[in-house]
Amino acid sequence: MPAVPVVPTVPTVPAVPCADPLGEPFLRTRFALPARPATFLRRQRLVDHLDQALGTPLTLVNGAAGAGKTLLAADWAAGLRSPVAWLTVEAGDRRPGVFWAYVLQSLRACGAPASDAVGVPVDASGVGRGLPAALAAELSARDRPVVLVLDEYDCMTAPEVTEQLAFVLRHAGRGLRLVLVTRTEPLLPLHRYRAAGELTEIRAAELAFTPEEAAALLELHGLSLPVDAARALVDRTRGWAAGLRLSALAARESADPELYLKEFEADRSTVADFLLAEVLKGRTPEAQDLLLRVSVLKRFCPGLADALTLRTDAAPLLAGLHRENAFVEHLGHSWYQLHPLFGEILRAHLRVRLPGVEPELHRRAARWLRRSGFLPEALAHGAAADDWDFAAGALVDDLAIGRLFTGLRSDDLAQLFSPMGPEARSPAADLVRAARDLSRYDLDHGRAHLRHAEERLADDALGPADDTSRPAADAPGPAAARLSCALLEALAARLTGCPPQVEEAAEAADELRRQVPAHLLDEHPELTALLLTHLGSARLWAGRFEDARAVLTTVAGTPGGASTMLLREESMGHLALLDYLNGWLDRAERKALAALSEAERAGPLRPSGPGSGSGPGPGPGSGIERLVLAAVAVDRHELGRAQALLDEAARLPSATRDPVTAAGRALVTARLLLARGKARAAVEAADPAVSTAVASPWAASHEKLVASAAHLAEGRPDSAAEVLRGVSGDQPVCAVEAAALQLAAGRPRDAVDLLDGIRAEGPTGPAVAVGAALVRARVAEEAGDTVTARRLVAQALLDARRERLRRPFLGAGAWIRPLLATAPSRALAEGWLTPGPPRHGEQSRRGEPPRHAGPSRRGEPLRPEPLPSLLVAPELSGREHDVLERLARMMSTEEIAADLYLSVNTVKTHLKSVYRKLAVNRRGEAVRRARELRLL
């Protein structure tokens, strides 16, 4: 069968951002159709079979290594008119975030990009449901399907990725044709596709060469073999493509090719013997030496190969080896890789022929890669050489130590440095140890390593990597290490609750940033963002709210993609807490929901340090946003929702040792227990149980408020008032609550003095105005000034209604009931504080009689429970209610759109409105909340 000449080509990548979520260039070769060698044999029967893939959603090309799967799929895909997105899967793609980032880039590379609405993954550990759903929706709307080929899919062993891929395939409809090229059975429900006639399969038996095809393949190698002899060879090799090709290459060098082919056996040891004895032996000594040495590399270029051989002949040797199909594959742009089987065999032979040289080869590779700007690969080879001083020095010298705390590869870096032992004695090695220990909350060891690093830096410059590790003009010198010290000092001080030390470290960092190359700071925005996050958290702890807001707002607006994404989320969570502590419930809720929405879009929350994926602190995984939402829910007397949010936060691998997060959790838990009448338990819960160098004024004040409320509940007004002596007007929210407690303890003058002494650092929110108005209203009422009391209560109701702030009224006591019974106040309270008449259409939908509601009898306190009697659901439009009902039936966005004859975008708009009105950000929460409010 004549061969079809093929000219290897690499498709042109459109002019789109060519960087992965870490800001590093995507490997374009992973999106390029593999080039077919000149000896490639097109097998038309397989091409014809693959054409059926255009009519089925799923196609499986399954066979052993070397069965010819990849070249078959590439040859078929090259002839298609439909857009073909090719992606070669790697082991690192087992993390959902990485996998979907590359899938989206493959779509861009083939000219079928997803829109901005789909979003991009930024967390290696996963992606939320929103990204697969949005991608499926866009693919389903395409007029012409996209063919997505996932080569080497056997590398994918993550069930989560397979489930998401199955979801996209199921909902993309005719807009997607998925082709999996794999050695193993994927975790997809193949039986369902097979039963429905929606699966095209090409397996090992079909991939095997027939005798006629084997003869044709040998012809392309210049060998003429009778069909009978070819049949015998096929029987012995079971039609294995690689075995046939290997045997053909070796037979060409034999004096009797036909005899050689008859004796060839295709088991693993035979192939290894063949490669070493026939292919390798046939090369020049220089070529053999080069192949053995580059076998320690995943990819290489002539310059890197020369660094390993200490010669300058790699360029012509590699070009010749590639032309001769000697298992050296060209990746483009002068980069090559060895055929994996060949590389594995060569590495084994290297250890026999040149024992002990492998660590030195890794060391040379690390230094060349470091000089050339390939930091991740340089670190990997430094670690492989057990040259930990070099690896740590390269990380610190590049200002990349922040990547241990944030970014897609923080876990990879932590794993890479985990074997580092005490033999590494450079300042950089101590800095890496300090970062590792601090990420585990081991403050004692972390600070000890930090001290060692600082002592050594006081005498020497850093430079654990040799003089050739980085060009001299580009070297930041010891300033990079000292800047890393400042970052870790700030982290340690933050975790120990010592704001002055954080300020000192931040000042030192400001000076050191002027001493390092500006381009390094630009390449690592996470370093500055980490420092500011620590500073903002420390200032928040110290009660310097406006100073904290300034730096946290800067972090929230920091660019930098994935490397600063978690830090931006963390800052938004802190800003939400600041708003809550200043009495702005609605603002706090919006910021917390925005942070959670961003986290959901980017991927599931993960264990996180101060913005990290593996260290301590209130990142997205610490649950600080949920804590803020829970606090808001308590103040709105939505106790079931508050408990649910606290439970969610407790299930996260949260950072309880961070003072701000620990105090926030203690605050919310204690307030919830107080609202439920559990005063003693609230006192116990109010203690954050975190030892700090400096007490936080707001945390201490809230703890005193809980203790005072407990004393009052147990009939000890004097003790309650005594506890409140430590609460000052510097914390307005705490001051108004303390004033209410003083008043309840029978000390109106102290209550008024507290209100008069409020010193707000910034503008205070409605919670402060409501609390102060109610305290002054009670003072006026007890003084007989009912007119003033009614006016103040009415003003409090107006301010509280906008925020749905209920707790101050529910906890006010019996004195407020007569004032709420007046017509003006009753009108202001109806529908959010007290039950109102049903909304239009509500009665007919639910089949319930009208519920008449009015204030209780004079002198009776407002009942905090049950919740539905106090809380009226927000107003939903008829269409929003239709969407909500279908949401409760577990219908997808696309299914809802089809059922209601709406566009998907219209349904999404209704969903956003429903989420906003219900103060949630997830489907499950929306349904649970709606049922709680009797909307369903």
Secondary structure, DSSP 4 states (H G I P E B T S, - for coil): ----------PPPPSS--B-TTSSBP-GGGGSPPPPPTT----HHHHHHHGGGGGSSEEEEE--TTSSHHHHHHHHHHT-SS-EEEEE--GGGGSHHHHHHHHHHHHHHTT-PPPGGG-----TT---THHHHHHHHHHHT-SS-EEEEEETGGG---HHHHHHHHHHHHHHGGGEEEEEEESS--SS-HHHHHHTT-EEEE-HHHHSPPHHHHHHHHHHTT----HHHHHHHHHHHTT-HHHHHHHHHHHHTSSSHHHHHHH---SHHHHHHHIIIIIITTS-HHHHHHHHHHTT-SSB-HHHHHHHHTSS-HHHHHHHHHHTTSSEEEEETTEEEE-HHHHHHHHHHHHHHSTT-HHHHHHHHHHHHHHTT-HHHHHHHHHHTT-HHHHHHHHHHTT-GGGGTSSTTHHHHHHHHTT--TT--SHHHHHHHHHHHHHTT-HHHHHHHHHHHHHHHTTS----S-TTSS-GGG--THHHHHHHHHHHHHHHHHHTT-HHHHHHHHHHHHHHHTTS-HHHHHH-HHHHHHHHHHHHHHHHHTT-HHHHHHHHHHHHT---THHHHHHHHHHHHHHHHHHHHTT-HHHHHHHHHHHHHHHHHH------SSS-SSSSSSSGGGTHHHHHHHHHHHHTT-HHHHHHHHHHHHHS---TTSHHHHHHHHHHHHHHHHHTT-HHHHHHHT------SS--HHHHHHHHHHHHHHHHHTT-HHHHHHHGGG--TTSHHHHHHHHHHHHHTT-HHHHHHHHHT---SS---HHHHHHHHHHHHHHHHHTT-HHHHHHHHHHHHHHHHHHT--HHHHTS-TTHHHHHTSHHHHHHHBTTTB--PPPTTHHHHHT---------STTPPPP--SHHHH--PPP--HHHHHHHHHHHTT--HHHHHHHHT--HHHHHHHHHHHHHHHT--SHHHHHHHHHHTT--
